[in-house]
Amino acid sequence: SLARTLVTDPSLLLLDEPFAAVDEFTRESLNDDLLTMFASAKFSAVFVTHSITEAVYLSQRVIIMSPRPGTIAHEIQIPFEYPRTPSLRYSAEFAKCCGQIAVLMREMQTL
């Protein structure tokens, strides 16, 4: 379905947890494919996910939404340049960035 959408040459792509139903290894492979498509098609995307690692790997910035009513609670700029390689997921800098986002999300749960 993603390929059919890209045929229309969209300027903005909305993705609501498109890889939620697949295993972690397939998800990582699909994320890599998506980054390749981003680079070649030159479109913007809004990607909804509950996976911190997926959000950090794919994004230039991560938006954390508050509970109801949904408002922007935090906006985090992701410091990694494109193109991104799978080895980024295993770097100390990547782990640190994911950890910082996890802390913000945990703090929101205690409010």
C-alpha distances in whole Angstrom, upper triangle without the diagonal:
4,5,5,6,9,10,12,14,14,17,15,12,13,11,13,14,10,12,15,15,15,19,20,20,16,16,18,17,13,15,17,14,13,16,17,14,16,19,18,16,19,17,17,15,16,15,17,18,21,21,24,24,20,21,24,22,19,21,24,25,25,25,27,27,30,30,31,31,28,30,29,32,31,30,30,29,28,30,29,28,25,24,24,25,24,28,28,27,30,32,35,34,30,32,34,31,29,33,34,30,31,35,34,31,34,37,35,35,38,39
4,5,5,6,9,11,11,11,14,13,9,10,9,12,12,9,11,14,15,15,18,19,19,15,14,16,14,11,12,14,11,9,13,13,10,12,15,15,13,15,13,14,12,14,13,15,16,20,20,22,21,17,18,21,19,16,18,21,22,22,23,25,25,28,29,30,30,27,28,27,29,29,27,27,26,25,27,25,24,21,20,21,21,21,25,25,24,27,29,32,30,27,29,31,28,27,30,31,28,29,32,31,29,32,35,33,33,37,37
4,5,5,6,9,10,11,14,14,12,13,13,16,16,13,14,18,18,18,20,21,20,17,16,18,15,12,14,15,11,10,14,13,10,12,15,13,12,15,14,15,14,17,16,18,20,23,23,25,24,20,21,23,21,18,20,23,24,25,26,28,29,32,33,34,34,30,31,30,33,32,30,29,28,27,29,26,25,22,21,21,22,22,26,26,25,29,31,34,32,29,31,33,31,29,33,34,31,32,35,35,33,36,38,36,37,41,41
4,6,5,7,10,11,14,14,12,14,14,16,17,14,16,19,20,20,23,24,23,20,19,21,19,16,17,18,15,14,17,16,13,15,18,16,13,16,15,17,16,18,17,20,21,25,25,27,26,23,23,26,24,21,22,25,26,26,27,29,30,33,33,34,34,31,32,31,34,33,31,31,30,29,31,29,28,25,24,25,25,26,29,29,29,32,34,37,35,32,34,36,33,32,35,36,33,34,38,36,34,38,40,38,38,42,42
4,5,6,8,8,11,11,8,10,11,14,16,13,16,19,19,20,23,24,24,20,19,21,19,16,16,18,15,13,15,15,12,13,16,15,12,14,12,13,12,14,15,17,19,23,23,25,25,21,21,24,22,19,20,22,23,24,24,26,26,30,31,31,31,28,28,28,31,30,28,28,28,27,29,27,26,23,22,23,25,25,29,28,28,31,33,35,34,30,32,34,31,30,33,34,31,32,35,34,32,35,37,35,36,39,39
4,5,5,6,10,10,9,11,12,16,17,14,17,20,21,21,24,24,23,20,19,20,18,15,15,16,13,11,13,13,9,10,13,11,8,11,9,12,12,14,15,18,20,24,24,25,24,21,21,23,21,17,19,20,22,23,24,27,27,31,32,33,32,29,29,28,31,30,27,28,26,25,27,25,24,20,20,21,22,23,27,26,26,30,31,34,32,29,31,33,30,29,33,33,30,32,35,34,32,36,38,36,37,40,40
4,5,8,11,13,12,15,16,19,20,18,20,23,24,24,27,27,26,23,22,23,21,18,19,19,16,14,16,15,12,13,15,13,10,13,12,15,15,18,19,22,24,27,27,29,28,24,25,27,24,21,22,24,26,27,28,30,31,34,35,36,35,32,33,32,35,34,31,31,30,29,30,28,27,23,22,24,25,26,30,29,30,33,35,37,35,33,35,37,34,33,37,37,34,36,39,38,36,40,41,39,40,44,44
4,6,9,11,11,14,15,19,21,18,21,24,25,26,29,29,29,25,24,25,23,20,21,21,18,16,18,17,14,14,16,14,11,13,11,14,14,17,18,21,24,28,28,29,29,25,25,27,25,22,23,24,26,26,27,30,30,33,34,34,34,31,31,30,33,33,30,31,29,29,31,29,27,24,24,25,27,28,32,31,31,35,36,39,36,34,36,38,34,34,37,37,34,36,39,37,36,39,41,39,40,44,43
4,7,9,10,13,15,19,21,19,21,24,26,26,29,29,28,25,24,24,23,19,19,20,17,15,16,15,11,11,13,11,8,9,8,11,12,16,17,20,23,27,27,28,28,24,23,25,23,20,20,21,23,24,25,28,29,32,34,34,33,30,30,29,32,31,28,28,27,26,28,26,24,21,21,23,25,26,30,29,29,33,34,36,34,31,34,35,32,32,35,35,32,34,37,36,35,38,40,38,39,43,42
4,5,6,10,12,16,19,17,20,23,25,25,28,28,28,25,23,24,23,19,19,20,17,14,15,16,12,11,14,13,9,9,7,9,10,12,15,18,21,24,25,26,26,22,21,23,22,18,18,19,20,22,22,25,25,29,30,30,30,26,26,25,28,28,25,26,24,24,26,25,23,21,21,22,25,26,29,28,28,32,33,35,32,30,32,33,30,30,33,33,30,32,35,33,32,35,37,34,36,39,39
4,7,10,13,17,19,18,21,24,26,27,29,28,29,26,24,24,24,20,19,20,18,15,15,16,13,11,13,13,9,8,5,6,8,11,14,17,20,24,25,25,25,22,20,22,21,17,16,17,18,20,20,23,24,27,29,30,28,25,25,23,26,25,22,23,22,22,24,23,21,19,20,21,24,26,29,27,28,31,32,34,31,28,31,32,28,28,32,31,28,31,33,31,30,34,35,33,35,38,37
4,7,10,13,16,15,18,21,23,24,27,26,27,24,21,22,22,19,17,19,17,14,15,16,13,11,14,14,11,10,6,5,5,8,11,14,17,21,21,22,22,19,17,19,19,15,14,15,16,17,17,20,20,24,26,26,25,22,21,20,23,22,20,21,20,20,22,22,21,19,19,21,23,25,28,26,26,30,30,32,29,26,29,30,26,26,29,28,25,27,30,28,27,31,32,29,31,35,34
4,6,10,13,12,15,17,20,20,23,23,23,21,18,19,19,16,15,16,15,11,13,15,11,10,14,14,11,11,7,6,5,6,8,11,14,18,19,20,20,17,15,18,17,14,13,15,16,16,16,19,19,23,24,25,24,21,21,20,23,22,20,21,20,20,22,21,21,18,19,20,22,23,26,24,24,28,29,30,28,25,27,28,25,24,27,27,24,26,29,27,25,29,30,28,30,33,33
4,7,10,10,13,15,17,19,22,21,23,20,17,19,19,16,15,17,16,13,15,17,14,13,16,17,15,14,11,9,6,5,6,8,12,15,17,18,19,16,14,17,17,14,13,15,15,15,15,17,16,20,21,21,21,18,18,18,20,20,18,20,20,20,23,22,22,20,21,21,23,23,26,25,24,28,29,30,28,25,26,28,24,23,26,26,22,24,27,25,23,26,28,25,26,30,30
4,6,6,9,11,14,15,18,18,19,17,14,16,16,13,12,15,14,11,13,16,14,13,17,18,16,16,13,11,7,6,5,6,9,12,14,16,16,13,12,15,15,12,13,15,15,14,14,16,16,19,20,21,21,18,19,18,20,20,19,19,20,19,22,21,22,20,20,20,21,21,24,23,21,25,26,28,26,23,24,26,22,21,24,24,21,22,25,23,21,24,26,24,25,29,29
4,6,9,9,12,14,17,17,19,17,14,16,18,14,14,17,17,14,16,19,17,16,20,21,19,19,16,14,10,8,6,5,7,10,12,14,16,13,12,16,16,14,14,17,16,14,14,15,14,17,17,18,19,16,17,17,19,19,18,19,20,20,23,23,24,22,23,22,23,22,25,24,22,25,27,28,27,23,24,26,22,20,23,23,20,20,23,22,19,22,24,22,22,26,26
4,6,5,9,11,13,13,16,14,11,13,15,12,12,15,15,13,15,18,17,17,20,22,20,21,18,16,12,10,7,5,5,8,9,12,13,10,11,14,14,13,14,17,17,14,15,15,15,18,18,19,20,17,19,18,20,20,19,19,21,20,23,22,23,22,22,20,21,20,23,22,19,23,25,26,25,21,22,24,21,18,21,22,18,18,22,21,18,21,23,21,21,25,26
4,6,8,9,12,13,15,12,9,12,13,10,10,14,13,11,14,16,15,15,19,20,18,19,17,16,12,11,8,8,8,11,12,15,15,11,12,16,15,13,15,18,18,17,17,18,18,21,22,23,24,21,22,22,23,23,22,22,22,21,24,23,23,21,21,20,21,19,23,22,20,23,25,27,26,22,23,25,23,20,23,24,21,21,25,24,22,24,27,25,25,29,29
4,6,6,9,9,11,9,6,9,10,8,9,12,12,11,14,16,15,16,19,21,20,21,19,18,15,14,11,10,9,11,10,13,13,10,12,15,14,13,15,19,19,17,19,19,20,23,23,24,26,23,24,23,24,24,23,22,23,21,24,22,23,21,21,19,19,17,20,20,17,20,23,25,24,21,21,24,22,19,22,23,20,20,24,24,21,23,26,25,25,28,30
4,6,8,9,12,10,8,11,13,11,12,15,16,14,17,20,19,20,23,24,23,24,22,20,17,15,12,10,8,9,9,13,13,11,13,16,15,15,17,21,20,18,18,18,18,21,20,22,24,21,23,22,23,23,23,22,24,22,25,24,25,24,24,21,21,19,22,21,18,21,24,25,25,21,21,24,22,18,21,23,20,19,22,22,19,21,24,23,22,26,27
4,7,10,12,10,9,13,14,12,14,17,17,16,19,21,21,22,25,26,25,27,24,23,20,19,15,14,12,12,12,16,16,14,16,19,18,18,20,24,24,21,22,22,22,24,23,25,27,24,26,26,27,27,26,26,27,25,28,27,28,26,26,24,23,21,24,23,20,23,26,28,28,24,24,27,25,22,24,26,23,22,26,26,23,24,27,26,25,28,30
4,7,8,6,6,10,11,10,12,14,14,15,18,19,19,21,23,25,24,26,24,24,20,20,16,15,13,13,12,16,15,13,16,18,17,17,20,24,24,22,23,23,24,26,26,28,29,27,29,28,28,28,27,26,27,25,27,25,27,25,24,21,21,18,21,21,18,21,24,26,26,22,22,25,24,21,23,26,23,22,26,26,24,25,29,28,27,30,32
4,6,5,6,9,10,11,12,14,15,16,18,20,21,22,24,26,26,28,26,25,22,22,18,17,14,14,12,15,14,13,16,18,17,17,20,24,24,22,24,24,25,27,27,29,31,28,30,29,29,28,28,26,27,25,27,25,26,25,24,21,19,16,19,19,16,18,22,24,24,21,20,24,23,20,22,25,22,21,25,26,23,24,28,28,26,30,32
4,6,5,6,9,10,10,12,14,15,16,19,20,21,23,25,25,26,25,24,21,21,17,16,13,13,10,13,11,10,14,15,13,15,18,21,22,20,22,22,24,26,26,29,31,28,29,27,27,26,25,24,24,22,23,21,23,22,21,18,16,13,15,16,13,14,18,20,21,17,17,20,19,16,19,21,20,19,22,23,21,23,26,26,25,28,30
4,5,5,6,9,10,11,13,14,16,17,19,20,22,23,24,26,25,25,22,22,19,19,16,16,13,15,13,12,16,16,14,15,19,22,23,22,24,25,27,29,30,32,34,31,32,30,30,29,28,26,26,23,24,21,23,21,20,17,15,11,14,15,12,14,17,20,21,18,18,21,21,18,21,24,22,21,25,26,24,26,29,29,29,32,34
4,5,5,6,9,10,10,12,14,15,16,18,20,21,22,24,23,23,20,21,17,18,15,16,14,16,14,12,16,17,15,15,18,22,23,22,24,25,26,29,30,32,33,30,31,30,30,29,28,26,26,23,25,22,23,21,20,17,16,13,16,17,15,17,20,23,23,20,20,24,23,20,23,25,23,23,27,28,26,27,31,30,30,33,35
4,5,5,6,9,10,10,12,14,15,16,18,20,21,22,21,20,17,17,14,14,12,13,10,13,11,8,12,14,12,12,15,19,20,18,20,21,23,26,26,28,30,27,28,26,27,25,24,23,23,20,22,20,21,19,18,15,14,12,15,15,13,16,19,21,21,17,18,21,20,17,20,22,20,20,24,24,22,24,27,27,26,30,31
4,5,5,6,9,10,11,13,14,15,17,19,20,21,20,20,18,18,15,15,13,14,11,13,10,8,11,12,9,10,14,17,19,18,21,21,24,27,28,30,31,28,29,27,27,25,23,22,21,18,20,17,18,16,15,12,11,8,11,12,10,12,15,18,18,15,16,19,18,16,19,21,19,19,23,24,22,24,27,27,27,30,32
4,5,5,6,9,10,11,13,14,16,17,18,20,20,20,18,19,16,17,16,17,15,16,13,11,14,15,12,12,16,19,21,20,23,24,26,30,31,33,34,31,31,29,30,28,26,24,24,20,22,19,19,17,15,13,11,9,12,14,12,15,18,21,21,18,19,22,21,19,22,24,23,23,27,27,26,28,31,31,31,34,36
4,5,5,6,9,10,10,12,14,15,16,18,17,17,15,16,13,15,14,16,14,16,13,10,13,15,12,11,14,18,19,19,21,23,24,28,29,31,32,28,29,27,28,27,25,23,23,20,22,19,19,17,15,13,13,11,15,15,14,17,20,23,22,19,20,23,21,19,23,25,22,23,27,27,25,28,30,30,30,33,35
4,5,5,6,9,10,10,12,14,15,16,15,15,13,14,11,13,12,14,12,13,11,8,10,11,8,7,11,14,16,16,18,20,22,25,27,29,30,26,26,24,25,23,21,20,19,16,18,15,16,13,12,10,11,9,13,13,11,15,17,20,19,15,17,20,18,16,20,21,19,20,24,24,22,25,28,27,28,31,32
4,5,5,6,9,10,11,13,14,15,16,16,15,16,14,16,15,18,15,16,13,10,13,13,9,8,12,15,17,18,21,23,25,28,30,32,33,29,29,27,28,26,23,21,20,17,18,15,14,12,10,8,8,7,11,11,11,14,16,20,19,16,18,21,19,18,21,23,21,22,26,26,25,28,30,30,31,34,35
4,5,5,6,9,10,11,12,14,14,15,14,16,14,17,17,19,17,18,16,13,15,16,12,11,14,17,19,20,22,24,26,30,31,33,34,30,30,28,30,28,25,24,22,19,21,18,17,14,12,11,11,11,15,15,15,18,20,23,22,19,22,24,22,21,25,26,24,25,29,29,28,30,33,32,33,36,37
4,5,5,6,9,10,10,12,11,12,10,12,11,14,14,17,16,17,15,11,12,14,11,8,11,14,16,17,19,21,23,27,28,30,30,27,27,25,27,25,22,21,20,17,19,16,16,13,12,11,12,12,16,16,15,19,20,23,22,19,21,23,21,20,24,24,22,24,27,27,25,28,31,30,31,34,35
4,5,5,6,9,10,10,11,11,11,13,12,15,15,18,16,16,14,11,12,12,9,7,9,12,14,16,19,21,24,27,29,31,31,28,27,25,26,24,21,19,17,15,16,13,12,9,8,8,9,11,14,13,14,17,18,21,19,17,19,21,19,19,22,23,21,23,26,26,25,28,30,30,31,34,35
4,5,5,6,9,10,11,13,13,16,15,18,19,22,20,20,18,15,16,16,13,11,13,15,18,19,22,25,27,31,33,35,35,31,31,28,30,27,25,23,21,18,19,16,14,10,8,9,10,12,15,15,16,19,20,24,22,19,22,25,22,22,26,27,25,27,30,30,29,32,34,33,35,38,39
4,5,5,6,8,9,11,11,14,14,17,18,22,20,21,19,16,16,17,14,12,14,15,18,20,22,25,26,30,32,33,33,30,30,27,29,27,24,23,21,19,20,18,16,12,11,12,14,15,19,18,19,22,23,26,25,22,25,27,24,24,27,28,26,28,31,30,29,33,35,34,35,38,39
4,6,5,6,6,8,9,12,12,16,17,20,19,19,18,15,15,15,13,10,11,12,15,17,19,22,24,28,30,31,31,27,27,25,27,24,21,20,18,16,18,15,13,10,10,11,14,15,19,17,18,22,22,25,23,20,23,25,22,22,26,26,24,26,29,28,27,31,32,31,33,36,36
4,6,6,8,10,12,15,16,19,20,23,22,22,20,17,17,17,14,12,13,13,16,19,21,25,27,31,33,35,34,31,30,27,29,26,23,22,19,17,17,15,12,8,8,10,13,15,18,17,19,22,22,25,23,21,24,25,23,23,27,27,25,28,31,30,30,33,34,34,35,39,39
4,6,9,12,13,17,18,21,23,26,25,25,23,20,20,20,17,15,16,17,20,22,24,28,30,33,35,37,36,33,32,30,32,30,26,25,23,21,21,18,16,12,11,14,15,18,21,20,22,25,25,28,26,24,27,29,26,27,30,30,29,31,34,33,33,36,38,37,38,42,42
4,6,9,11,15,16,20,22,25,24,25,23,20,20,21,18,15,16,17,19,21,23,26,28,32,34,35,34,31,30,28,31,29,25,25,23,21,22,20,17,14,14,16,18,20,23,22,24,27,28,30,28,26,29,30,27,27,31,31,29,31,34,33,32,36,37,36,37,41,41
4,7,10,14,15,19,21,25,24,24,23,20,19,19,17,14,14,14,17,19,21,25,26,30,32,33,33,29,28,26,28,26,23,22,20,19,20,18,15,13,13,15,18,21,23,22,23,27,27,29,26,24,28,29,25,26,30,29,27,30,32,31,31,34,35,34,36,39,39
4,7,10,12,16,19,22,22,22,22,18,17,18,17,13,13,13,15,17,19,22,23,27,29,30,29,26,25,23,26,24,21,21,19,18,20,19,17,14,15,17,19,21,24,23,23,27,27,29,27,24,27,28,25,25,28,28,25,28,31,29,28,32,33,32,33,37,36
4,7,10,13,16,20,20,19,19,16,15,16,15,12,10,11,12,14,15,18,20,23,26,26,26,22,21,19,22,20,17,17,16,16,18,17,16,14,15,16,19,21,24,22,22,26,26,28,25,22,25,26,22,22,26,25,22,25,27,25,25,29,30,28,30,33,33
4,6,10,12,16,16,17,17,14,12,14,14,10,9,11,11,12,13,16,17,21,23,24,23,19,19,17,20,19,16,16,15,15,18,17,17,15,16,16,19,20,23,21,21,24,25,27,24,21,24,24,21,20,24,23,20,22,25,23,22,26,27,25,27,30,30
4,7,10,13,14,15,16,13,11,13,14,10,9,11,10,10,10,13,13,17,19,20,19,16,16,14,17,16,14,15,15,15,18,18,18,17,18,18,21,21,24,21,21,24,25,26,24,21,23,23,20,19,22,21,18,20,23,21,19,23,24,22,24,27,27
4,6,10,11,12,13,10,8,11,12,9,8,11,11,9,10,12,13,17,18,20,20,16,16,15,17,16,14,15,15,14,18,17,18,17,18,17,19,19,22,19,18,22,23,24,22,19,20,21,18,17,20,20,16,18,21,19,18,21,23,21,22,26,26
4,7,9,11,12,10,8,12,13,11,11,14,12,10,9,10,11,14,15,16,17,13,14,13,15,15,14,15,16,16,19,19,21,20,21,19,21,20,23,21,19,22,24,25,23,19,20,21,18,16,19,19,15,16,19,17,15,18,20,18,19,23,23
4,5,8,10,7,7,10,12,11,11,14,13,10,10,10,11,14,15,17,18,15,16,15,16,15,15,15,16,16,19,19,21,20,21,19,20,19,21,19,17,20,21,22,21,17,18,19,16,14,16,17,13,14,17,16,13,16,19,17,17,21,22
4,6,9,8,8,11,13,13,13,16,15,11,11,10,11,13,14,16,18,15,16,15,15,15,15,15,17,17,20,20,22,22,23,20,21,20,21,19,17,19,21,21,20,17,16,18,15,12,14,15,12,11,14,14,11,13,16,15,14,18,19
4,6,5,6,9,10,11,12,15,14,11,12,12,14,16,17,20,21,18,19,17,17,16,16,15,16,15,18,18,20,20,20,17,18,16,18,16,13,16,17,18,17,14,13,15,13,10,12,14,11,10,14,14,12,14,17,16,16,19,21
4,5,5,6,9,10,10,13,12,9,11,10,13,15,17,20,21,18,18,16,15,14,13,12,13,12,15,15,18,18,19,16,17,15,16,14,11,14,15,15,14,11,10,12,9,6,9,10,7,7,11,11,10,12,15,15,15,18,20
4,5,5,6,9,10,13,13,11,13,14,16,19,21,24,25,22,22,19,19,17,16,13,14,12,14,13,16,16,16,13,14,12,13,11,8,10,12,13,12,8,8,11,9,6,9,11,10,10,13,14,13,15,18,18,19,22,24
4,6,5,6,8,12,12,10,13,14,16,19,21,23,24,21,21,19,19,17,16,14,14,12,15,13,15,15,15,12,13,11,14,12,9,13,14,16,15,11,12,14,12,10,13,14,12,13,16,16,15,18,20,20,20,24,25
4,6,6,6,9,8,7,9,10,13,16,18,21,22,18,18,15,16,14,12,11,11,9,13,12,14,14,15,13,15,14,16,13,11,15,16,17,15,11,12,14,11,9,12,13,10,12,15,14,13,16,18,18,19,22,23
4,6,5,8,8,7,10,12,15,18,21,24,24,21,20,17,17,14,12,9,9,7,9,9,12,12,13,11,13,12,13,10,9,12,12,13,11,8,10,11,8,7,10,11,9,11,14,14,14,17,19,19,20,23,24
4,6,9,10,10,14,15,18,22,24,27,27,24,23,20,20,18,15,13,12,9,10,8,10,10,11,8,9,9,11,8,7,11,11,13,12,8,11,13,10,9,13,14,13,14,17,18,17,20,22,22,23,26,28
4,7,9,9,13,15,18,21,23,26,26,22,22,19,20,17,15,13,12,9,12,10,11,10,10,8,11,11,13,11,11,14,15,17,15,12,14,16,13,12,16,16,14,16,20,19,18,22,24,23,24,27,28
4,5,6,10,13,15,19,22,24,24,20,19,16,17,14,12,10,9,7,10,9,10,10,11,10,13,14,16,13,13,16,16,18,15,12,15,15,12,12,16,15,13,16,18,17,17,21,22,21,23,26,27
4,7,10,13,16,20,23,25,25,21,19,16,17,14,11,9,6,5,7,8,8,9,11,11,15,16,17,14,15,18,17,18,15,13,16,16,12,13,17,15,14,17,19,18,18,22,23,22,24,27,27
4,7,10,13,16,19,22,21,18,16,13,13,10,7,5,4,5,9,10,12,13,15,14,17,18,20,16,16,19,18,19,15,13,16,15,11,12,15,13,11,15,16,14,15,19,19,19,21,24,24
4,6,10,13,16,19,19,15,14,10,11,8,6,5,7,7,11,12,15,15,17,16,19,19,20,17,16,19,19,19,16,13,15,14,11,10,13,11,9,12,14,12,12,15,16,15,18,20,20
4,6,10,13,15,15,11,10,7,8,6,5,6,9,11,14,16,18,19,21,20,22,22,24,20,19,22,22,22,19,17,18,17,13,13,15,13,10,12,14,11,11,15,15,13,16,19,18
4,7,10,13,13,10,9,6,6,5,6,8,11,13,17,18,21,22,24,22,24,24,25,22,20,23,23,22,20,18,18,17,14,13,14,12,9,10,12,9,8,11,12,10,12,15,14
4,7,9,9,6,5,5,5,7,9,12,15,16,20,22,24,25,27,25,27,27,28,25,24,26,26,26,24,21,21,21,17,16,17,15,12,13,14,11,9,13,13,10,12,15,14
4,6,7,5,5,6,5,8,11,14,18,19,23,25,28,29,30,29,31,30,31,28,26,29,29,28,26,24,23,22,20,18,18,17,13,14,14,11,9,12,11,8,9,12,10
4,6,5,8,10,9,12,15,18,21,23,26,28,31,31,33,31,33,32,33,30,28,31,31,30,28,26,25,25,22,20,20,19,16,16,16,13,11,13,12,9,9,12,10
3,5,8,11,11,15,17,20,24,25,29,31,33,34,35,34,36,35,36,34,31,34,34,34,32,29,29,28,26,24,24,23,20,19,20,17,15,16,16,12,12,15,13
4,6,10,11,14,17,20,23,25,29,31,33,34,35,34,36,36,37,34,32,35,35,35,33,30,30,29,26,25,25,24,20,21,21,18,16,18,17,14,14,16,14
4,7,9,12,14,17,20,22,26,27,29,30,32,30,33,32,34,31,29,32,32,32,29,27,27,26,23,22,23,21,18,18,19,16,14,17,16,13,14,17,15
4,6,9,11,15,18,20,24,26,28,28,30,29,32,32,33,30,29,31,31,30,28,26,26,25,22,21,22,20,17,18,18,15,14,17,16,12,15,17,15
4,6,7,11,14,16,20,22,24,25,27,26,29,29,30,27,26,28,28,27,25,23,23,22,19,18,19,17,14,16,16,12,12,15,15,12,15,17,15
4,7,10,14,16,19,22,24,26,28,27,29,29,30,26,25,27,27,26,23,22,22,20,17,17,17,14,12,13,13,9,9,12,11,9,12,14,12
4,6,10,13,16,18,21,23,25,24,26,26,27,23,22,25,24,22,20,18,19,17,14,14,14,11,9,12,12,8,9,12,11,10,13,15,14
4,7,10,13,15,18,19,22,21,23,24,25,21,21,23,22,21,18,17,18,16,13,13,15,12,10,13,14,10,12,15,15,14,17,19,18
4,6,9,12,15,17,19,18,21,21,22,18,17,20,18,18,14,13,15,13,9,11,12,9,8,12,12,10,12,15,15,15,18,20,20
4,6,9,11,14,16,15,18,20,20,16,17,19,17,17,13,13,15,13,10,12,14,11,11,14,15,14,15,19,19,19,21,24,23
4,6,9,11,13,12,15,16,16,12,13,16,14,14,11,9,12,11,8,10,13,11,10,14,15,15,16,19,20,20,22,25,25
4,7,10,12,11,14,16,15,12,13,15,13,13,9,9,12,11,9,12,14,13,13,16,18,17,19,22,22,23,25,27,28
4,7,9,8,10,12,12,9,11,13,11,12,9,8,12,12,10,12,15,15,15,18,20,19,21,23,25,25,27,30,30
4,6,7,10,13,13,10,13,15,14,15,12,12,16,16,14,16,19,18,18,21,23,23,24,27,28,28,31,33,34
3,5,8,12,13,11,13,16,15,18,15,14,17,18,16,17,21,21,20,23,25,25,26,29,30,30,32,35,35
4,7,10,12,10,13,16,15,18,16,15,18,20,18,19,22,22,22,24,27,27,27,30,32,32,33,36,37
4,7,8,7,9,12,12,15,13,11,15,17,15,16,19,20,19,21,24,24,25,27,29,29,31,34,35
4,5,6,8,10,11,14,14,12,15,17,16,16,20,21,21,22,25,26,26,28,30,31,32,35,36
4,5,6,8,10,13,14,11,13,16,16,15,18,20,20,21,24,25,25,27,29,30,31,33,35
4,5,6,7,11,11,10,12,15,15,15,17,20,20,21,23,25,25,27,29,30,31,33,35
4,5,5,9,8,6,9,12,11,12,15,16,17,18,20,22,22,24,26,27,28,31,32
4,6,9,9,6,8,11,11,10,13,15,15,15,18,20,20,21,24,25,26,28,30
4,7,9,7,7,11,12,11,13,16,16,17,19,21,21,22,25,26,27,29,31
4,5,5,6,9,10,11,12,14,16,17,19,21,21,23,25,26,27,29,31
4,5,5,6,9,10,10,12,14,15,16,19,20,21,22,25,26,27,29
4,5,5,6,9,10,11,13,14,15,17,19,20,21,23,25,26,28
4,5,5,6,8,10,11,12,14,16,17,18,20,22,23,25,27
4,5,5,6,9,10,10,12,14,15,16,18,20,21,23,25
4,5,5,6,9,10,11,13,14,15,17,19,20,22,23
4,5,5,6,9,10,11,13,14,16,17,19,21,22
4,5,5,6,9,10,11,12,14,16,17,19,21
4,5,5,6,9,10,10,12,14,15,17,19
4,5,5,6,9,10,11,13,15,16,17
4,5,5,6,9,10,11,13,15,16
4,5,5,6,9,10,11,13,15
4,5,5,6,9,10,11,13
4,6,5,6,9,10,11
4,5,5,7,9,10
4,5,5,7,9
4,5,5,7
4,5,5
4,6
4
